[in-house]
Amino acid sequence: MGKIFLVVPDAPIEDVVQLKSNRTLSSGGIRLGILDNSKANADHLLNLIIEGVKKEYKVDSVVIKRKPTSSRPATDQVLDELAKEADLVISAMAD
């Protein structure tokens, strides 16, 4: 299986490399979670990312959650649902 690179725009690369996860991906496919921040064109960017991930990895499911507004954080309910339904979550902003 190929490597998955994390991009965390607010963290120095040295800190990102140190991140550890207590989850492992199954030998099957990825359960991919998407958090759309509701900014203009974020859905287009995320769809491109989804298609790119699907070209590189087996994806069993994609769950998409959308924040009602970009200026507010995602609710605990949305975050809990993503944590339960996805192996990894991608969020992106666009304008």
C-alpha positions, 0 to 999 in steps of 0.5 A: 500500500502507498503512503498517505501524506497529511497536510496540516497548513497550521502546523510546521512539517516537523510537528506533522511528521510526529503525529501518531494515530491509534487507528489502522486502515483495514486491508480492505478499502478506506472509509473516507470522510469529507468535511465541507466547510461550506465556502464557495467552491470547497465542494469542487475542490473536495470532489477533485480530492475524492477522485484522486484518492479513489485513483490511488486507493480502494475506497469502500465508502465516502461520507460527506458532512457540510458545515452550515457556515464557514465561520463556525466550527463543526458541531460535536455531532458532525465530528462524532459522526465522522469519527464513527463513519470514517477511517480518515477525514479530509477538510478543505477550504476554497473560494 
